[in-house]
């Protein structure tokens, strides 16, 4: 799903989503829940990904650069 489609589906600002994806903005619990509902996944899935990224940011970035390049 594109950032713009997710923004439209959840009512979250697309420019905020871009900043959040780049690590330039924090997230409120309410927003996390909105995004999870929009993506039709459990909120815990997002939290687990955030925890993984914080524990080993270099590895997480490398893995996701490869995934986004495909």
Number of C-alpha atoms within 10 A of each C-alpha: 8 8 16 15 12 19 19 13 14 18 13 17 13 17 12 16 19 14 12 13 12 9 9 10 11 9 10 8 9 8 13 15 17 19 22 18 14 18 14 9 12 12 16 12 11 15 13 11 12 13 12 13 14 11 11 10 13 10 12 15 12 10 11 10 11 9 9 7 6 5
